[in-house]
Amino acid sequence: MAAGGLVLVAAVTYFTLYAKKKPEASAVDVAKVAAGKVDPATTQQRR
């Protein structure tokens, strides 16, 4: 049950960040921000 709860929280966090993302952000950028590996201000823009 704990693992299921963790997956649920991670999915809600991911989709919340995805819904609020900048239009030029990719799904990979959203995943990196959700994982805490990068700062949202430093994500690259699409070219």
Secondary structure, DSSP 8 states (H G I E B T S, - for coil): -HHHHHHHHHHHHHHHHHHTS-TT--HHHHHHHHHTSS-GGG-----
